Amino acid sequence: MRVRGPTKPAHINIKDEPVFFTQSDMDASNFGIDQKGKICLFDFEEVGLLPESFSSYTMCLGNFACRVAAHLGWPRSPHIDSMAKVARYLHIVASPGLGTSTYT
C-alpha cells in the first residue's frame, strides 16, 4: 500500500491582484445593514488591506462569512484550496505557541 504525503499548494501569484478592505473578525456584531440594504462595518480593529486571494479565503470561513460574501456578490477565488493549505502554516508560525493551545 502506497501512502501519499501532503500535496504542495498550487502556485499563487498575487502581484497583480487588487486589494480589498477585509474584516478579519467575521462576527455578526461587527456588521449591520442600512436602510438601503447595504452592509455597514462597525468594528475596524481587525480590518486590513489584503490581496483578492486572501480576502476571498477569509470570506469563505464559516457560515456567517459565507452569507456576507453572498450578499456582497463576492467571487470565490480559484486559489481557495492553496490558501487553505498556506493558512495552516501561517497560523503555526504566527502563534507564539507555534500552533499549540498552551505554551510556557
Secondary structure, DSSP 8 states (H G I E B T S, - for coil): --------------TT--EEEEES---GGGEEE-TTS-EEE---TTEEEEEHHHHHHHTTSSHHHHHHHHHHT----TTHHHHHHHHHHHHHHHSTTTT-S---
